[in-house]
Amino acid sequence: MIKTLHRMGMRSNMAYGAGFASIGATVASWFLSMQFERAGTARADRWGLFIGEWAPTFFALGVALRLEEMKEEKGREAPEFEEQRADIRQPARAGM
């Protein structure tokens, strides 16, 4: 699914933006529900929670898309860069 979204043109910054917009929409929906509906605080809280639950999903999509972008960027690295990295000493993994 993430590869498909990435191929369709969705990028991590779009998902992060949607997450922050969701947080703003949560506050706005709670406030508007409190002001214009006579149902009280319980209904306003439900609206706020309903929209507020979208933010973690958008942020998780953003992380997954960023990983996909990094994988794509790594595939485009120049071969001479890879040769230089071969000389870098890697830390030992003893005890893992």
Secondary structure as GFF3:
##gff-version 3
##sequence-region A 1 96
A	DSSP	alpha_helix	2	7	.	.	.	ID=ss1
A	DSSP	alpha_helix	12	36	.	.	.	ID=ss2
A	DSSP	alpha_helix	41	52	.	.	.	ID=ss3
A	DSSP	alpha_helix	54	75	.	.	.	ID=ss4
A	DSSP	alpha_helix	79	86	.	.	.	ID=ss5
###
